[in-house]
Amino acid sequence: MKRRRISIFGATGSVGQSTLDLIGRDPESYEVVALTANGDAAGLAAAARAHDARIAVIADEGRYSALKDALAGTGIEAAAGEQALVDAARLDADWTMAAIVGCAGLPPTLAALQQGRTVALANKESLVSAGALMMEAARASGAIMLPVDSEHNAIFQCLGGGRMEEVRRITLTASGGPFRTFTLEQMRSVTAAQAVRHPNWSMGAKISIDSATMMNKGLELIEAHHLFPVGLDRIGILVHPQSVIHSLVEYRDHSTLAQLGSPDMRIPIAHALAWPERIETPCMPLDLVTIGRLDFEAPDEERFPATRLAREAAEAGGACPAILNAANEVAVEAFLRERINFLDIAMIVAETLGRYSPAQPQGIEDIFTADREARRVAATILERVLH
């Protein structure tokens, strides 16, 4: 395989670290162009040195001096700020991992797609908020978008056996999170520390909370709607506590293909990293005898209304998915800071969605305008909850 030039946006997060782990196992096959992080200057500098990156970019401009000092004498360029992230996305990488958490990942991800190269997408919020714009950018430039979320990567693999027009139904599986069996009353008093302890996966704080509310599955449903356009009515969710089957695709002959694997993000990352080939990973092989059983249940939208809210936002279209995502980010941050209770998250999102309906976004600035307004409305609702 030709030595590939790699950029990783969100290099100090869980997906970025897993990607670097895989690259580090075969350094002769990869050349690291750019690494970025939000505010962890020390972690970013260490990764840049370890992988001999060409440039390291920190989003928080206040951390630029710390990054520059940490890279002094290495020959690695240091940069900071939102525009520096976009500029780094335009460098000559063959393959870019888009793993910045939240809507902040949208500008560099869009810039990478506009270069017409391969983008491995782990930033679900950018596709949720601006799916139509991103898909159009990929079509216009000829970019290849490879899904990295375990569910969408599983669908992508299952679709290798057939054509989109032959698909009858796509099913995203969900673990159900740490509170799958909790009553509404029990969930009212859960803490952030409990919510981030996912039963199967090791993830960052924000996505762990989204898993606990099942908003992650709602966001993934919107993602799937853009990536695999079979129609919202043909995309469903199934709770599967073991997280062994990552998604299923049913074809019109009623044959169903499922992708199975251990709950280790390095598996879908490796698939995207090597595509269309395969590479070795250090992951544990799947042992179905030890697992013993696979359970399934329908999602409960009374206890976990986030999936319903996401589907309604997708059906409404326009800026509604961006509003959903922005309000959720505000509410999750408030919960992580112990300012609201767990059930308030979905309530704040629902009320924000019900407050206004902006026009169809025509470009990225319209998306950011909707995002800012949704955050303002969500913050107003949050203050009312606090008082």
Summary of the structure (lengths in Angstrom):
residues: 387
radius of gyration: 20.2
end to end distance: 59.9
largest distance: 62.1
contacts: 1381
relative contact order: 0.11
helix: 51%
strand: 16%
